[in-house]
Amino acid sequence: MADVVGHPWMQGPHASTADVKAEFAMRHQKVQEVRQQEAEKNKIEKANWQAQRGVRRGDRIGDKVYLDISAEQVSEECKDPSVKILQACKFDYQPGKNTQFFSTYETTYVFSKLVEYLKDHQIKFNLSDKYFKIEFEAEKMPDQIDDAQDGEETKTDTLMQPAEKVNGKIEIQKVDETMVCIDFSRKGGSAWLFYEKFNFIKKDLAELSDAKFEPIF
């Protein structure tokens, strides 16, 4: 311990309690501003979706238009190579499960919003060919450590390995004709990172979570 305390690195300037509080307050404010911007964006998109509901031709992801197999226009457009027809997953009610939320939005719209979120946040993912299902892999990099001396530039280790990884799955499950369940499950890796990603997605896409499931026994 004496060697640690006597090390030159420990003798340099350090942040006071007030400085630390100010820094974290600033970071929190920036996060809140970003989330507020995303919330406003989601409100606008929700209004647009409601205005177009009933005349929508699926939802586009990349060069494909995605349709729900239960939609009325599927039979007319199944031969179009630019159209991808998927089926909602079977609803699997699990009492007490806290990594799912419910929505009255159409499956294709929810699907496209989830894919858009994963792309925007650089989370690797794969889409199912048959179902509204997404498998994803998320990583958390270690905090950068600045070992540079005075007058030297901080060097970034390009070979730095992720501190944590998680593999997960998102399913859009059909509850009934008016509601879907967005269900998240962990396939492997960090449980902490899985719950963090779920909470971020649920909060950032809060507009989608507009329904509540009431089980009937």
C-alpha positions as a printed Julia matrix, in Angstrom:
217×3 Matrix{Float64}:
   0.0     0.0     0.0
   2.86    2.38    0.83
   4.35    1.78   -2.63
   1.01    2.57   -4.27
   0.53    5.79   -2.32
   4.12    6.83   -3.01
   3.88    6.24   -6.77
   4.33    9.46   -8.86
   0.91    8.89  -10.46
  -0.69    9.23   -7.03
   1.11   12.5    -6.35
  -0.36   14.42   -9.29
  -3.49   16.61   -9.36
  -6.79   14.91   -8.75
 -10.43   15.83   -9.06
 -12.21   17.12   -6.01
 -15.58   15.78   -4.87
 -17.22   18.86   -6.37
 -15.45   18.28   -9.7
 -16.61   14.67   -9.83
 -20.21   15.63   -9.07
 -20.13   18.34  -11.74
 -18.69   15.96  -14.33
 -21.33   13.29  -13.7
 -24.08   15.91  -13.66
 -22.93   17.1   -17.09
 -22.85   13.54  -18.45
 -26.32   12.86  -17.07
 -27.63   16.04  -18.71
 -26.2    15.0   -22.09
 -27.82   11.57  -21.82
 -31.16   13.15  -20.92
 -30.94   15.52  -23.89
 -30.3    12.63  -26.29
 -33.2    10.65  -24.85
 -35.47   13.68  -25.11
 -34.56   14.1   -28.77
 -35.3    10.42  -29.42
 -38.63   10.71  -27.59
 -39.64   13.7   -29.74
 -38.62   11.79  -32.87
 -40.71    8.81  -31.8
 -43.76   11.03  -31.17
 -43.53   12.46  -34.68
 -43.15    9.0   -36.2
 -46.1     7.76  -34.16
 -48.29   10.56  -35.51
 -47.18    9.75  -39.07
 -47.87    6.06  -38.53
 -51.37    6.74  -37.21
 -52.1     9.02  -40.18
 -51.03    6.34  -42.66
 -52.57    3.36  -40.89
 -54.88    1.47  -43.19
 -53.07    2.49  -46.37
 -49.59    1.23  -45.48
 -47.82   -1.28  -47.7
 -45.77   -2.92  -44.99
 -42.57   -1.35  -43.68
 -39.29   -1.07  -45.55
 -35.99   -2.37  -44.18
 -33.13   -1.89  -46.6
 -34.26   -3.0   -50.06
 -37.14   -5.13  -48.77
 -40.73   -4.34  -47.81
 -41.82   -6.51  -44.89
 -45.38   -7.77  -44.62
 -47.18   -9.77  -41.97
 -48.51  -13.08  -43.33
 -51.87  -12.22  -41.77
 -52.18   -8.93  -43.7
 -54.89   -8.71  -46.36
 -52.51   -7.61  -49.15
 -50.12  -10.54  -48.77
 -51.81  -12.73  -51.37
 -51.57   -9.95  -53.94
 -47.88   -9.22  -53.39
 -46.3   -12.56  -52.49
 -44.71  -12.82  -55.96
 -42.95   -9.46  -55.67
 -39.21  -10.17  -55.1
 -38.86   -6.96  -53.09
 -41.44   -8.17  -50.56
 -40.54  -10.28  -47.53
 -43.43  -12.04  -45.78
 -42.96  -13.02  -42.15
 -45.11  -14.5   -39.42
 -45.5   -13.31  -35.85
 -44.16  -15.71  -33.23
 -46.51  -17.6   -30.92
 -47.22  -15.73  -27.71
 -45.52  -17.4   -24.78
 -46.99  -16.01  -21.57
 -44.53  -16.24  -18.69
 -45.87  -14.78  -15.42
 -43.42  -12.38  -13.83
 -41.14  -12.06  -16.85
 -39.73   -8.52  -16.88
 -38.0    -8.43  -20.26
 -41.0    -7.88  -22.5
 -43.49   -5.14  -23.27
 -46.72   -4.87  -25.23
 -47.82   -2.77  -28.17
 -50.85   -2.05  -30.35
 -48.63   -1.19  -33.31
 -48.49   -3.47  -36.33
 -45.83   -6.18  -36.31
 -44.04   -4.77  -39.36
 -43.73   -1.31  -37.83
 -42.41   -2.64  -34.51
 -39.99   -4.86  -36.42
 -38.65   -1.97  -38.49
 -38.19    0.25  -35.42
 -36.24   -2.45  -33.6
 -33.97   -3.0   -36.62
 -33.46    0.76  -36.96
 -32.48    1.0   -33.29
 -29.96   -1.84  -33.54
 -28.41   -0.28  -36.64
 -28.21    3.18  -35.06
 -26.49    1.75  -31.98
 -24.14   -0.49  -33.96
 -25.44   -3.71  -32.44
 -24.84   -6.79  -34.6
 -28.0    -8.67  -35.56
 -29.53  -11.3   -37.84
 -33.12  -11.42  -39.09
 -35.18  -14.59  -39.34
 -36.4   -15.64  -42.8
 -39.75  -16.86  -41.49
 -40.64  -15.02  -38.3
 -40.55  -11.54  -36.8
 -37.5   -12.55  -34.82
 -34.09  -10.91  -34.38
 -30.97  -12.43  -32.9
 -28.4    -9.91  -31.7
 -24.92   -9.66  -30.21
 -24.01   -6.67  -28.06
 -20.66   -5.7   -26.62
 -19.44   -3.39  -23.88
 -15.91   -2.09  -24.26
 -13.73   -1.46  -21.19
 -13.28    2.1   -20.03
 -10.3     3.72  -21.72
  -7.3     4.15  -19.43
  -5.13    7.17  -20.1
  -1.51    6.22  -19.4
  -0.01    9.07  -21.41
   2.54   11.3   -19.7
   2.43   15.08  -19.85
   2.87   16.28  -23.42
   2.08   12.88  -24.95
  -1.04   11.96  -26.87
  -3.32    9.27  -25.54
  -2.89    6.03  -27.49
  -5.84    3.8   -28.26
  -5.33    0.05  -28.32
  -7.07   -1.07  -31.51
  -6.87   -4.68  -30.33
  -8.75   -4.0   -27.1
 -11.2    -6.81  -26.4
 -14.8    -6.25  -25.21
 -15.2    -6.31  -21.46
 -18.58   -8.03  -21.79
 -20.67   -9.67  -24.49
 -24.22  -10.92  -24.69
 -26.2   -12.88  -27.26
 -29.93  -12.33  -27.22
 -33.15  -12.78  -29.13
 -36.1   -10.47  -29.76
 -39.43  -11.95  -30.81
 -42.58  -10.14  -31.83
 -45.31  -12.44  -30.54
 -48.95  -12.1   -31.52
 -51.14  -11.83  -28.43
 -54.42  -11.2   -30.26
 -55.76   -9.18  -33.19
 -54.97   -5.87  -31.49
 -51.8    -6.51  -29.5
 -48.28   -7.87  -29.88
 -45.65   -8.74  -27.3
 -42.02   -7.65  -27.81
 -40.19  -10.4   -25.97
 -36.46  -10.37  -25.14
 -34.51  -13.44  -24.06
 -30.83  -14.02  -23.33
 -29.1   -16.84  -25.19
 -25.7   -16.46  -23.57
 -23.17  -14.03  -22.16
 -23.51  -11.25  -19.62
 -26.87  -11.11  -17.84
 -26.11   -7.57  -16.64
 -25.43   -6.35  -20.19
 -28.59   -8.09  -21.43
 -30.79   -6.27  -18.91
 -29.03   -2.99  -19.66
 -29.71   -3.31  -23.4
 -33.33   -4.29  -22.81
 -33.93   -1.3   -20.53
 -32.28    1.08  -23.0
 -34.37   -0.21  -25.91
 -37.61   -0.13  -23.93
 -36.93    3.42  -22.77
 -35.74    4.76  -26.12
 -38.67    3.15  -27.96
 -41.17    3.99  -25.22
 -43.81    5.06  -27.75
 -44.17    1.42  -28.81
 -44.99    0.29  -25.28
 -48.59    1.5   -25.32
 -50.49   -1.56  -24.1
 -50.78   -3.79  -21.06
 -51.51   -7.5   -21.07
 -54.14   -8.72  -18.62
 -54.08  -12.54  -18.38
 -57.41  -14.35  -18.18
 -57.4   -17.46  -16.06
